[in-house]
Amino acid sequence: MADAKPQDSGAAEGNLAEEFAVPSQVEEVKSRMAEFAERHGAAGRRVVLITSGGTKVPLESRTVRFLDNFSSGRRGASSAEYFLDSGYAVIFLHRHRSLYPYTRLYSGINLLDALTVEPAEDRSARVSVDQSALPNIAATLKRYQAVKSSGLLLPVEFSTLSEYLHLLKAAAQALSSIGSKAMFYLAAAVSDFYIPASEMPEHKIQSSNGPLQISMKMVPKMLSPLVRDWAPGAFIISFKLETDSSILLERARRALDTYRHQAVVANVLDTRRGYVVVVTCHAQHELQLSDEDALNNVEIEERIVSNLEAAHRAFMLQG
């Protein structure tokens, strides 16, 4: 979420209601998220909402063209696995077709190349798996099946910016009942700009009309009502991605001062997979992978989750 001047949370919520179409399924999804949170909260388990992937901003009502945010969803998907390993239940609010926990490990592999059809005596076909083409597939499948059978992962999809904003609000309200047991890990790459529906052309913009000039509005900052109104008891982490390392920490601290949440995970685009800084009001923790870590396939998200899990425990004790 980008820096901005402090914004009234009521104004942000009003803009959301007026200018972003409400997804038809939002109430049904909100009910599922509330049940999930209450069930795991009652069992003494912490619940983390992870947002993951980029948001799509349509340029036409009957959308042919759109603006997108850079994000594969890698950080959100890998972090979900480490939170699950740490005992959390996870609501995974992710972009449609972005990387997904466990299957993300095989995103660059053509699945069909790893499968072989073997004829059986009863003329049925059996499918065998070349495990060398899918490294550690047996262990990964066992982990996924254990998570699924325990009901610890609730996936929720979004595609457009409107869907994301309304589903984030619904998730925050659903998790508010479990207070400090709730964590928000806002790793999605959310657009800072949009075209209001009232100003959007209905049909495809014609290139024959010549060069295109677009005027876009600033997206209301949902972090403010999230912290103040929707889930005021929760532990909330935002992310700050910059391309200029000289401004990174100042922007992270400014976000903390503006929104009064608990932590910012700050990183630079070129080094984001090996180095981040977790910034809080009282400290900053540099997390970095060594060359040996890289050779051993250690992921920076494991370090991020470990740091934040400990901070969340301390936060709950303070409450």
DRENSE-406184 format. One record per residue: residue in three letters; x, y, z of N, C-alpha, C in turn. Coordinates in steps of 0.001 Angstrom, whole numbers. Each point is the difference from the previous one (the first is absolute). Layout:
% DRENSE-406184
<node "ala", <X, Y, Z>, <X, Y, Z>, <X, Y, Z>>
...
% end
This chain:
% DRENSE-406184
<node "met", <840, -1184, 0>, <-840, 1184, 0>, <882, 1243, 0>>
<node "ala", <-275, 928, -856>, <858, 1159, -153>, <-236, 1013, 1102>>
<node "asp", <1010, 852, 212>, <-138, 1069, 986>, <-1032, 1005, -454>>
<node "ala", <-629, 657, 963>, <-970, 1045, -310>, <-161, 866, 1231>>
<node "lys", <-636, 1139, -168>, <-334, 807, 1152>, <-1037, -737, 835>>
<node "pro", <-29, 214, 1315>, <-1001, -664, 831>, <-1393, 225, -560>>
<node "gln", <-770, -1056, -28>, <-1320, 70, -617>, <-1051, -411, 1010>>
<node "asp", <-1098, 712, 29>, <-1098, -346, 886>, <-545, -1366, -374>>
<node "ser", <-102, -911, 989>, <-431, -1359, -304>, <-1433, -39, -492>>
<node "gly", <-843, 910, 479>, <-1382, 45, -480>, <-76, 398, -1456>>
<node "ala", <858, 936, -417>, <24, 411, -1398>, <463, -1141, -890>>
<node "ala", <997, -730, 457>, <491, -1136, -783>, <-1091, -1047, -173>>
<node "glu", <-714, -288, 1088>, <-1072, -995, -77>, <-1144, 493, -884>>
<node "gly", <-275, 1306, 53>, <-1041, 556, -854>, <348, -109, -1464>>
<node "asn", <1256, 293, -339>, <444, -153, -1381>, <-115, -1441, -466>>
<node "leu", <300, -924, 891>, <-97, -1414, -345>, <-1429, -360, -364>>
<node "ala", <-949, 441, 797>, <-1400, -336, -236>, <-539, 649, -1265>>
<node "glu", <460, 1219, -298>, <-568, 761, -1108>, <635, -302, -1349>>
<node "glu", <1295, -289, -30>, <723, -10, -1263>, <529, -1361, -430>>
<node "phe", <-188, -1027, 814>, <490, -1324, -350>, <-1146, -1001, 90>>
<node "ala", <-265, -677, -1087>, <-1113, -939, -59>, <182, -1119, 1018>>
<node "val", <-1069, -330, 697>, <47, -1050, 1015>, <-117, -1367, -676>>
<node "pro", <941, -913, 231>, <-99, -1337, -594>, <-1257, -727, 485>>
<node "ser", <-620, -747, -872>, <-1251, -667, 340>, <176, -1019, 1122>>
<node "gln", <1204, -567, 123>, <207, -1082, 971>, <544, 481, 1335>>
<node "val", <113, 1307, 214>, <756, 483, 1155>, <-636, -412, 1327>>
<node "glu", <-1317, 19, 117>, <-621, -365, 1274>, <170, -1482, 299>>
<node "glu", <-94, -832, -1026>, <189, -1440, 195>, <1438, -295, 418>>
<node "val", <963, 666, -634>, <1405, -188, 356>, <270, 525, 1410>>
<node "lys", <-583, 1130, 333>, <172, 555, 1345>, <-496, -977, 1053>>
<node "ser", <-1123, -646, -245>, <-541, -978, 940>, <958, -1176, 177>>
<node "arg", <590, -481, -1106>, <949, -1112, 85>, <1252, 407, 775>>
<node "met", <480, 1218, -229>, <1186, 467, 710>, <-276, 162, 1487>>
<node "ala", <-1187, 506, 348>, <-355, 173, 1407>, <-81, -1346, 709>>
<node "glu", <-614, -980, -634>, <-100, -1339, 588>, <1387, -607, 190>>
<node "phe", <859, 163, -996>, <1371, -513, 40>, <761, 628, 1169>>
<node "ala", <-85, 1329, 122>, <716, 706, 1060>, <-514, -396, 1379>>
<node "glu", <-1306, -59, 163>, <-571, -324, 1299>, <319, -1436, 419>>
<node "arg", <-26, -910, -969>, <303, -1409, 310>, <1447, -151, 471>>
<node "his", <923, 612, -723>, <1402, -148, 378>, <346, 846, 1219>>
<node "gly", <-621, 1163, 124>, <226, 810, 1184>, <-459, -706, 1261>>
<node "ala", <-1148, -681, -81>, <-523, -740, 1143>, <904, -1160, 389>>
<node "ala", <752, -511, -994>, <941, -1091, 262>, <1349, 517, 503>>
<node "gly", <94, 1319, 201>, <1244, 580, 494>, <1038, 247, -1067>>
<node "arg", <-428, -55, -1239>, <941, 150, -1112>, <-21, 1430, -528>>
<node "arg", <1142, 500, -376>, <70, 1305, -636>, <-369, -121, -1480>>
<node "val", <-561, 1083, -534>, <-448, -3, -1391>, <657, 1161, -725>>
<node "val", <609, -272, -1145>, <625, 1051, -797>, <-716, 119, -1343>>
<node "leu", <-338, 1226, -351>, <-489, 298, -1346>, <1202, 435, -824>>
<node "ile", <280, -737, -1062>, <1094, 335, -910>, <-598, 489, -1306>>
<node "thr", <385, 1193, -426>, <-405, 469, -1324>, <1171, -205, -945>>
<node "ser", <-289, -409, -1229>, <1075, -445, -881>, <-341, 262, -1459>>
<node "gly", <1003, 418, -768>, <-189, 259, -1431>, <-342, 1452, -273>>
<node "gly", <-128, 334, -1270>, <-296, 1367, -413>, <-1470, 214, -291>>
<node "thr", <-395, 1259, -133>, <-1389, 338, -309>, <-123, 526, -1428>>
<node "lys", <-1100, -317, -632>, <-280, 424, -1369>, <-961, 1187, 25>>
<node "val", <333, 1044, -758>, <-834, 1201, -62>, <-539, 153, -1421>>
<node "pro", <-1294, -216, -216>, <-571, 89, -1354>, <56, 1431, -540>>
<node "leu", <159, 105, -1319>, <-72, 1300, -679>, <-1325, 188, -715>>
<node "glu", <-770, -1090, -140>, <-1318, 60, -639>, <-969, -853, 814>>
<node "ser", <-1279, 354, -31>, <-998, -794, 727>, <-74, -1419, -557>>
<node "arg", <-64, -110, -1321>, <97, -1312, -642>, <1480, -209, -311>>
<node "thr", <696, -549, 978>, <1455, 135, 55>, <720, -802, -1075>>
<node "val", <772, 725, -787>, <978, -584, -902>, <1409, 332, 489>>
<node "arg", <159, 1252, 428>, <1299, 455, 480>, <-65, 284, 1503>>
<node "phe", <1138, -199, 655>, <64, 291, 1428>, <1447, 277, 381>>
<node "leu", <176, 654, 1141>, <1317, 204, 592>, <199, -1032, 1105>>
<node "asp", <1225, -507, 89>, <270, -1052, 976>, <1183, 395, 871>>
<node "asn", <70, -584, 1178>, <1125, 224, 893>, <944, -1193, -46>>
<node "phe", <1290, 291, 13>, <1019, -1043, -31>, <-69, -845, 1265>>
<node "ser", <-319, -1271, -127>, <43, -939, 1116>, <-388, -1391, -489>>
<node "ser", <848, -972, 297>, <-321, -1392, -314>, <-752, -668, 1143>>
<node "gly", <41, 618, 1193>, <-584, -627, 1185>, <959, -938, 713>>
<node "arg", <1274, 30, -389>, <970, -921, 592>, <146, 206, 1505>>
<node "arg", <132, 1266, 427>, <201, 250, 1427>, <-1208, -426, 819>>
<node "gly", <-1193, 319, -468>, <-1184, -387, 744>, <-171, -1500, 88>>
<node "ala", <227, -702, -1128>, <-188, -1447, -20>, <1014, -721, 880>>
<node "ser", <1266, 398, -83>, <1020, -650, 825>, <-208, 334, 1479>>
<node "ser", <-367, 1243, 294>, <-246, 389, 1395>, <-1149, -801, 596>>
<node "ala", <-1020, -277, -799>, <-1126, -794, 497>, <473, -1357, 510>>
<node "glu", <917, -616, -707>, <511, -1303, 426>, <711, 106, 1347>>
<node "tyr", <812, 1041, 169>, <747, 149, 1253>, <-916, 373, 1160>>
<node "phe", <-1039, 758, -256>, <-974, 286, 1063>, <-729, -1279, 405>>
<node "leu", <-352, -819, -966>, <-645, -1272, 316>, <933, -888, 817>>
<node "asp", <1282, -30, -364>, <971, -775, 765>, <144, 529, 1425>>
<node "ser", <-292, 1297, 209>, <128, 627, 1319>, <-1264, -118, 837>>
<node "gly", <-1013, -699, -530>, <-1201, -243, 786>, <-1160, 931, -258>>
<node "tyr", <125, 877, -983>, <-1092, 911, -345>, <-1020, -700, -900>>
<node "ala", <-1234, 480, 53>, <-972, -242, -1059>, <99, 1180, -955>>
<node "val", <-157, -261, -1291>, <291, 1008, -1016>, <-1201, 237, -908>>
<node "ile", <-412, 1264, -98>, <-916, 420, -1059>, <873, 598, -1092>>
<node "phe", <-46, -593, -1180>, <903, 384, -1090>, <-791, 755, -1064>>
<node "leu", <42, 1338, 100>, <-719, 877, -931>, <940, 305, -1156>>
<node "his", <-204, -686, -1123>, <1005, 20, -1055>, <-595, 300, -1368>>
<node "arg", <831, 549, -838>, <-380, 296, -1379>, <-218, -1307, -766>>
<node "his", <-1056, -23, -772>, <-301, -1150, -844>, <1205, -358, -862>>
<node "arg", <424, -1254, 65>, <1113, -554, -763>, <1369, 489, 447>>
<node "ser", <89, 659, 1137>, <1320, 295, 561>, <513, -1249, 710>>
<node "leu", <1245, 41, 473>, <584, -1174, 636>, <-768, -371, 1262>>
<node "tyr", <-42, -1303, 266>, <-838, -558, 1063>, <879, -854, 913>>
<node "pro", <-293, -43, 1304>, <820, -815, 904>, <149, -1438, -489>>
<node "tyr", <1210, -503, 110>, <392, -1358, -361>, <98, -196, -1518>>
<node "thr", <-1039, 294, -762>, <114, -152, -1450>, <972, 1015, -594>>
<node "arg", <271, 1095, 712>, <930, 1020, -510>, <1394, -581, -208>>
<node "leu", <330, -1091, 700>, <1309, -627, -138>, <209, -616, -1370>>
<node "tyr", <-1087, -197, -735>, <77, -662, -1308>, <-543, 881, -1112>>
<node "ser", <3, 1305, 234>, <-611, 922, -962>, <724, 43, -1335>>
<node "gly", <1298, -314, -6>, <748, 48, -1261>, <72, -1324, -717>>
<node "ile", <-760, -974, 470>, <64, -1346, -569>, <-1279, -310, -761>>
<node "asn", <152, -564, -1186>, <-1159, -486, -745>, <-440, -1318, 625>>
<node "leu", <-1134, 29, 675>, <-462, -1167, 748>, <-117, -1235, -884>>
<node "leu", <-445, 173, -1225>, <-206, -1150, -879>, <1306, -717, -329>>
<node "asp", <1118, 728, 43>, <1296, -629, -252>, <424, -914, 1139>>
<node "ala", <-619, 174, 1168>, <354, -816, 1162>, <-930, -1199, 179>>
<node "leu", <-986, -151, -883>, <-980, -1074, 120>, <121, -975, -1157>>
<node "thr", <-239, -1268, 312>, <41, -1048, -1022>, <-1242, -874, 140>>
<node "val", <-634, -303, -1130>, <-1150, -896, -1>, <489, -1425, -205>>
<node "glu", <-398, -884, 914>, <404, -1406, -85>, <-1243, -870, -143>>
<node "pro", <-50, -794, -1046>, <-1166, -890, -167>, <-24, -1055, 1093>>
<node "ala", <-1201, -353, 449>, <-181, -1024, 1021>, <-644, -1229, -620>>
<node "glu", <44, -1123, 726>, <-544, -1246, -520>, <-1492, 84, -255>>
<node "asp", <-709, 794, 786>, <-1448, 123, -188>, <-347, 1084, -1029>>
<node "arg", <1000, 396, -791>, <-160, 978, -1080>, <-273, 1429, 478>>
<node "ser", <26, 198, 1293>, <-97, 1373, 508>, <1383, 644, -80>>
<node "ala", <52, 1274, 120>, <1274, 710, -82>, <414, 463, 1389>>
<node "arg", <1253, -192, 313>, <544, 473, 1263>, <1047, 1071, -296>>
<node "val", <33, 985, 858>, <931, 1108, -187>, <1094, -107, 1055>>
<node "ser", <1245, -8, -438>, <1132, -9, 924>, <720, 1340, -60>>
<node "val", <679, 327, 1087>, <676, 1291, 122>, <1505, -197, -7>>
<node "asp", <674, 763, -829>, <1452, 20, -6>, <442, 964, 1098>>
<node "gln", <349, -553, 1162>, <306, 848, 1152>, <1278, 804, -189>>
<node "ser", <858, -423, -903>, <1203, 789, -268>, <-340, 1304, -713>>
<node "ala", <-1133, 10, -712>, <-439, 1221, -687>, <-760, 934, 930>>
<node "leu", <-466, -538, 1139>, <-718, 793, 1000>, <723, -185, 1334>>
<node "pro", <1076, 745, 239>, <826, -213, 1193>, <-812, 80, 1290>>
<node "asn", <213, -975, 881>, <-624, -42, 1334>, <-1528, -13, -61>>
<node "ile", <-552, -523, -1089>, <-1453, 54, -166>, <-722, -802, 1078>>
<node "ala", <564, -1132, 435>, <-680, -820, 1005>, <-111, 754, 1324>>
<node "ala", <1092, 621, 435>, <-16, 740, 1272>, <-911, 1219, -104>>
<node "thr", <51, 683, -1138>, <-850, 1182, -186>, <-1471, -385, 9>>
<node "leu", <-321, -1102, -670>, <-1386, -460, -47>, <-497, -388, 1386>>
<node "lys", <847, -628, 804>, <-390, -360, 1364>, <-279, 1247, 828>>
<node "arg", <855, 1020, -141>, <-215, 1247, 742>, <-1327, 645, -412>>
<node "tyr", <-238, 52, -1301>, <-1232, 626, -487>, <-1231, -765, 480>>
<node "gln", <29, -1323, -86>, <-1151, -803, 412>, <-266, 130, 1497>>
<node "ala", <1059, 117, 800>, <-188, 188, 1447>, <-666, 1337, 291>>
<node "val", <426, 1043, -719>, <-605, 1323, 164>, <-1458, -19, -436>>
<node "lys", <-263, -643, -1127>, <-1366, -56, -528>, <-927, -788, 920>>
<node "ser", <460, -1148, 478>, <-852, -834, 856>, <-274, 663, 1348>>
<node "ser", <909, 874, 438>, <-185, 712, 1259>, <-800, 1281, -164>>
<node "gly", <-331, 371, -1228>, <-774, 1211, -247>, <731, 1262, 395>>
<node "leu", <1324, 31, -224>, <812, 1124, 459>, <209, 1080, -1065>>
<node "leu", <-419, -266, -1225>, <233, 951, -1092>, <-1317, 303, -695>>
<node "leu", <-361, 1298, -12>, <-1213, 438, -683>, <399, 927, -1148>>
<node "pro", <-64, -466, -1251>, <353, 858, -1128>, <-1183, 866, -443>>
<node "val", <289, 1267, -308>, <-991, 930, -522>, <640, 726, -1173>>
<node "glu", <-647, -9, -1157>, <580, 597, -1206>, <-533, 1404, -264>>
<node "phe", <858, 837, -575>, <-432, 1274, -574>, <703, 165, -1333>>
<node "ser", <-493, 922, -805>, <665, 339, -1255>, <173, 1503, -110>>
<node "thr", <-1105, 724, 103>, <51, 1447, -179>, <275, 721, 1315>>
<node "leu", <360, 1257, -122>, <209, 852, 1172>, <-1268, 88, 842>>
<node "ser", <-1155, 158, -637>, <-1261, 86, 743>, <-238, -1244, 848>>
<node "glu", <220, -1153, -592>, <-190, -1242, 741>, <943, -69, 1195>>
<node "tyr", <1242, 356, -218>, <983, -43, 1088>, <-412, 892, 1167>>
<node "leu", <-369, 1244, -297>, <-317, 948, 1068>, <-1195, -450, 819>>
<node "his", <-1056, -453, -654>, <-1185, -445, 735>, <263, -1288, 784>>
<node "leu", <782, -906, -568>, <298, -1239, 706>, <945, 245, 1181>>
<node "leu", <900, 976, -122>, <849, 345, 1135>, <-846, 533, 1148>>
<node "lys", <-941, 881, -304>, <-881, 516, 1046>, <-809, -1136, 634>>
<node "ala", <-542, -880, -822>, <-784, -1117, 524>, <854, -895, 899>>
<node "ala", <1260, -244, -417>, <891, -834, 801>, <304, 655, 1337>>
<node "ala", <245, 1310, -25>, <307, 718, 1241>, <-1165, -72, 966>>
<node "gln", <-1198, 192, -495>, <-1171, -78, 865>, <-221, -1423, 503>>
<node "ala", <304, -984, -841>, <-162, -1395, 410>, <979, -391, 1087>>
<node "leu", <1216, 565, -37>, <1021, -361, 974>, <-32, 866, 1265>>
<node "ser", <-793, 1046, -6>, <-14, 904, 1148>, <-433, -700, 1287>>
<node "ser", <-782, -1072, -138>, <-526, -682, 1187>, <1080, -720, 794>>
<node "ile", <1153, -278, -612>, <1043, -734, 732>, <1107, 939, 500>>
<node "gly", <-205, 1304, -164>, <882, 991, 605>, <1464, -166, -354>>
<node "ser", <852, -92, 1031>, <1444, -21, -224>, <516, -1316, -564>>
<node "lys", <-842, -1026, -67>, <412, -1250, -647>, <87, 150, -1518>>
<node "ala", <-556, 1075, -528>, <-11, 223, -1448>, <1242, 771, -431>>
<node "met", <573, -429, -1121>, <1101, 709, -624>, <-390, 301, -1447>>
<node "phe", <406, 1181, -476>, <-187, 373, -1400>, <1374, 185, -629>>
<node "tyr", <262, -798, -1007>, <1306, -32, -683>, <-254, 464, -1427>>
<node "leu", <98, 1322, -203>, <-517, 628, -1219>, <1068, 61, -1086>>
<node "ala", <267, -1165, -603>, <1089, -131, -965>, <-438, 251, -1443>>
<node "ala", <-1290, 184, -245>, <-473, 224, -1369>, <534, 1315, -547>>
<node "ala", <211, 47, -1308>, <419, 1225, -684>, <-1261, 703, -488>>
<node "val", <-436, 1013, 751>, <-1288, 647, -254>, <213, 1286, -789>>
<node "ser", <-802, 183, -1021>, <120, 1201, -827>, <-251, 1255, 826>>
<node "asp", <742, 1053, -323>, <-219, 1302, 636>, <-964, 868, -806>>
<node "phe", <-361, -443, -1215>, <-800, 834, -894>, <-1143, -813, -606>>
<node "tyr", <-1100, 674, -305>, <-1133, -677, -623>, <-850, 1015, -760>>
<node "ile", <-878, -517, -848>, <-983, 827, -700>, <-1369, -309, 590>>
<node "pro", <-698, 982, 571>, <-1336, -256, 541>, <-939, -543, -1066>>
<node "ala", <-907, -849, 395>, <-938, -598, -952>, <-785, 1065, -764>>
<node "ser", <-316, 1105, 664>, <-778, 1056, -644>, <772, 710, -1103>>
<node "glu", <1321, -119, 2>, <833, 678, -994>, <599, -967, -1027>>
<node "met", <-335, -1245, 118>, <599, -1020, -853>, <-822, -203, -1271>>
<node "pro", <638, -50, -1179>, <-761, -287, -1219>, <-598, -1405, 49>>
<node "glu", <-1167, -154, -582>, <-643, -1317, 38>, <693, -983, -919>>
<node "his", <333, 447, -1220>, <522, -913, -1013>, <1508, 135, -155>>
<node "lys", <569, -892, -766>, <1435, -1, -268>, <456, 1350, -539>>
<node "ile", <1091, 523, 569>, <577, 1249, -483>, <619, -238, -1369>>
<node "gln", <-359, 819, -957>, <446, -203, -1376>, <1352, 671, -247>>
<node "ser", <952, -774, -499>, <1319, 559, -303>, <-60, 969, -1168>>
<node "ser", <-1034, -114, -821>, <-138, 901, -1148>, <-287, 1436, 437>>
<node "asn", <-363, 173, 1279>, <-262, 1347, 511>, <1287, 767, 313>>
<node "gly", <1141, -681, -132>, <1279, 669, 223>, <570, -284, 1374>>
<node "pro", <1039, 769, 395>, <659, -236, 1292>, <-997, 69, 1166>>
<node "leu", <260, -826, 997>, <-916, -116, 1133>, <513, 793, 1195>>
<node "gln", <-849, 809, 572>, <295, 704, 1237>, <-1003, -455, 1056>>
<node "ile", <523, -416, 1144>, <-841, -539, 1070>, <215, 818, 1269>>
<node "ser", <-1088, 371, 639>, <59, 656, 1304>, <-506, -996, 1045>>
<node "met", <842, -293, 995>, <-350, -1001, 1006>, <-23, 631, 1384>>
<node "lys", <-846, -526, 858>, <-109, 483, 1371>, <858, -865, 924>>
<node "met", <316, 560, 1157>, <733, -755, 1008>, <-938, -980, 704>>
<node "val", <465, -1226, 159>, <-764, -1003, 729>, <-17, 370, 1484>>
<node "pro", <-1160, -23, 654>, <-43, 299, 1440>, <834, -999, 784>>
<node "lys", <668, 484, 1034>, <898, -844, 789>, <-789, -822, 1013>>
<node "met", <-146, -1282, -283>, <-790, -869, 855>, <695, -341, 1312>>
<node "leu", <1303, 267, 91>, <701, -307, 1239>, <-540, 825, 1171>>
<node "ser", <-427, 1215, -281>, <-505, 860, 1077>, <-1274, -549, 638>>
<node "pro", <-1077, -262, -754>, <-1185, -586, 656>, <233, -1409, 521>>
<node "leu", <917, -740, -613>, <314, -1342, 500>, <545, 76, 1421>>
<node "val", <966, 904, 217>, <624, 135, 1316>, <-958, 615, 1015>>
<node "arg", <-735, 1029, -402>, <-807, 765, 954>, <-1385, -602, 266>>
<node "asp", <-616, -556, -1050>, <-1426, -329, 95>, <-326, -1480, -191>>
<node "trp", <571, -629, -1016>, <-452, -1331, -374>, <567, -1097, 897>>
<node "ala", <1284, 89, 339>, <628, -1022, 849>, <1017, 662, 916>>
<node "pro", <-465, 872, 908>, <931, 810, 801>, <862, -801, 972>>
<node "gly", <-395, -1231, 303>, <792, -801, 936>, <1035, -878, -655>>
<node "ala", <61, 7, -1324>, <847, -946, -725>, <1438, 485, -116>>
<node "phe", <897, -933, -315>, <1413, 273, -266>, <137, 154, -1514>>
<node "ile", <421, 1180, -454>, <-89, 336, -1427>, <1373, 330, -572>>
<node "ile", <344, -660, -1088>, <1272, 206, -687>, <-270, 451, -1427>>
<node "ser", <597, 1102, -391>, <-52, 422, -1402>, <1369, -223, -632>>
<node "phe", <53, 143, -1316>, <1248, -205, -739>, <345, 1264, -770>>
<node "lys", <1285, 271, -81>, <479, 1164, -728>, <1073, -452, -996>>
<node "leu", <-324, 106, -1272>, <948, -340, -1061>, <422, 1285, -702>>
<node "glu", <1304, 211, -113>, <530, 1152, -710>, <1067, -457, -991>>
<node "thr", <322, 845, -942>, <1121, -260, -901>, <1221, 830, 393>>
<node "asp", <-188, 982, 874>, <1066, 873, 472>, <262, -310, 1472>>
<node "ser", <1135, -637, 290>, <284, -421, 1371>, <180, 1179, 949>>
<node "ser", <361, 1172, -522>, <279, 1148, 867>, <-1253, 551, 681>>
<node "ile", <-1174, -309, -524>, <-1232, 524, 593>, <-811, -1074, 729>>
<node "leu", <491, -1240, -21>, <-805, -1133, 475>, <-389, 126, 1467>>
<node "leu", <965, 183, 877>, <-296, 4, 1434>, <-813, 1223, 401>>
<node "glu", <282, 1134, -631>, <-779, 1198, 312>, <-1463, -199, -377>>
<node "arg", <-256, -626, -1139>, <-1386, -263, -418>, <-671, -1010, 925>>
<node "ala", <742, -982, 451>, <-570, -991, 919>, <-386, 646, 1326>>
<node "arg", <894, 839, 527>, <-309, 674, 1265>, <-1161, 975, -151>>
<node "arg", <-76, 646, -1154>, <-1111, 922, -232>, <-1327, -750, -5>>
<node "ala", <-12, -1187, -597>, <-1224, -804, -4>, <-421, -370, 1416>>
<node "leu", <956, -380, 840>, <-321, -324, 1394>, <-550, 1209, 736>>
<node "asp", <598, 1153, -224>, <-469, 1218, 657>, <-1408, 380, -461>>
<node "thr", <-274, -231, -1280>, <-1289, 389, -573>, <-1128, -913, 455>>
<node "tyr", <230, -1311, -58>, <-1104, -946, 194>, <-19, -656, 1374>>
<node "arg", <1115, 81, 737>, <46, -512, 1366>, <-252, -1500, 82>>
<node "his", <504, -740, -980>, <-83, -1453, 89>, <1303, -532, 602>>
<node "gln", <207, -1319, -49>, <1070, -575, 808>, <1340, -162, -714>>
<node "ala", <4, -256, -1301>, <1276, -259, -668>, <-108, 255, -1494>>
<node "val", <1154, 338, -580>, <132, 113, -1452>, <1158, -902, -425>>
<node "val", <-237, -845, -978>, <1075, -781, -605>, <466, 774, -1225>>
<node "ala", <1224, 533, 76>, <520, 890, -1041>, <1043, -729, -836>>
<node "asn", <-94, 156, -1315>, <985, -628, -876>, <163, 779, -1299>>
<node "val", <1139, -223, -631>, <312, 606, -1284>, <-229, -1044, -1079>>
<node "leu", <-528, 424, -1142>, <-391, -921, -1065>, <1116, -982, -367>>
<node "asp", <1214, 491, -206>, <1073, -847, -517>, <503, -1029, 1002>>
<node "thr", <-191, 242, 1303>, <534, -911, 1020>, <-1088, -603, 884>>
<node "arg", <-1240, 52, -452>, <-1134, -368, 850>, <2, -1468, 410>>
<node "arg", <667, -862, -755>, <-13, -1426, 324>, <1090, -405, 979>>
<node "gly", <892, 946, 328>, <1069, -351, 907>, <217, 961, 1145>>
<node "tyr", <-732, 1128, 2>, <236, 998, 1046>, <-1261, 831, 206>>
<node "val", <-432, 96, 1261>, <-1105, 878, 378>, <318, 611, 1354>>
<node "val", <-708, 1072, 329>, <92, 597, 1328>, <-1403, 40, 588>>
<node "val", <-163, -578, 1185>, <-1271, 77, 715>, <81, 1209, 928>>
<node "val", <-827, 990, -286>, <38, 1268, 729>, <-1209, 87, 922>>
<node "thr", <260, 272, 1279>, <-1068, 238, 975>, <222, 1384, 609>>
<node "cys", <-901, 405, 872>, <128, 1319, 619>, <1265, 130, 836>>
<node "his", <486, -1122, 536>, <1118, 55, 939>, <1294, -608, -521>>
<node "ala", <-52, -686, -1149>, <1200, -701, -456>, <-71, -281, -1486>>
<node "gln", <1114, -460, -534>, <6, -526, -1359>, <908, -1223, -29>>
<node "his", <-448, -1035, -690>, <722, -1260, -58>, <350, -310, -1455>>
<node "glu", <1279, -82, -276>, <448, -354, -1344>, <35, -1519, -119>>
<node "leu", <-668, -508, -1013>, <-34, -1436, -258>, <660, -242, -1349>>
<node "gln", <1022, -851, -12>, <782, -173, -1219>, <404, -1458, -160>>
<node "leu", <-16, -483, -1235>, <456, -1352, -298>, <1470, 34, -398>>
<node "ser", <754, -960, 520>, <1409, -140, -372>, <113, -832, -1277>>
<node "asp", <1184, -74, -546>, <229, -849, -1174>, <-290, -1458, 344>>
<node "glu", <361, -405, 1214>, <-270, -1374, 417>, <-1503, -253, 105>>
<node "asp", <-745, 973, 518>, <-1459, -125, 58>, <-574, -226, -1394>>
<node "ala", <485, 782, -952>, <-500, -118, -1375>, <281, -1383, -564>>
<node "leu", <1182, -542, 274>, <351, -1337, -487>, <-885, -1071, 627>>
<node "asn", <-451, 256, 1229>, <-852, -960, 713>, <-1484, 272, -199>>
<node "asn", <-321, 874, -963>, <-1393, 316, -352>, <-796, 596, 1159>>
<node "val", <681, 708, 888>, <-698, 739, 1058>, <-679, 1204, -638>>
<node "glu", <-1221, 295, 426>, <-748, 1115, -562>, <-104, 1126, 1018>>
<node "ile", <72, 1223, -471>, <-80, 1156, 892>, <-1336, 49, 736>>
<node "glu", <-1053, -560, -613>, <-1315, 10, 656>, <3, -805, 1300>>
<node "glu", <836, -1018, 86>, <104, -759, 1247>, <494, 906, 1123>>
<node "arg", <969, 858, -297>, <544, 930, 1000>, <-1038, 1077, 342>>
<node "ile", <-711, 477, -1017>, <-1022, 1032, 240>, <-1080, -538, 931>>
<node "val", <-499, -1184, -308>, <-1078, -583, 800>, <461, -277, 1422>>
<node "ser", <1228, -500, 167>, <519, -256, 1338>, <68, 1280, 816>>
<node "asn", <470, 1077, -607>, <91, 1286, 688>, <-1377, 515, 403>>
<node "leu", <-950, -57, -926>, <-1326, 545, 259>, <-809, -880, 953>>
<node "glu", <238, -1299, -48>, <-696, -900, 918>, <373, 324, 1435>>
<node "ala", <1285, 249, 242>, <442, 367, 1341>, <-575, 1355, 423>>
<node "ala", <-22, 944, -940>, <-564, 1319, 297>, <-1495, -95, 299>>
<node "his", <-700, -872, -700>, <-1425, -178, 236>, <-244, -577, 1400>>
<node "arg", <800, -940, 411>, <-126, -550, 1355>, <156, 1094, 1051>>
<node "ala", <1008, 846, -187>, <218, 1096, 951>, <-1160, 972, 5>>
<node "phe", <-539, 267, -1179>, <-1150, 892, -146>, <-1202, -537, 766>>
<node "met", <-242, -1300, -98>, <-1139, -600, 689>, <166, 67, 1517>>
<node "leu", <1224, -162, 478>, <254, 88, 1439>, <-227, 1410, 531>>
<node "gln", <328, 989, -826>, <-196, 1390, 408>, <-1489, 329, 139>>
<node "gly", <-828, -665, -841>, <-1423, 277, 21>, <-688, -571, 1215>>
% end
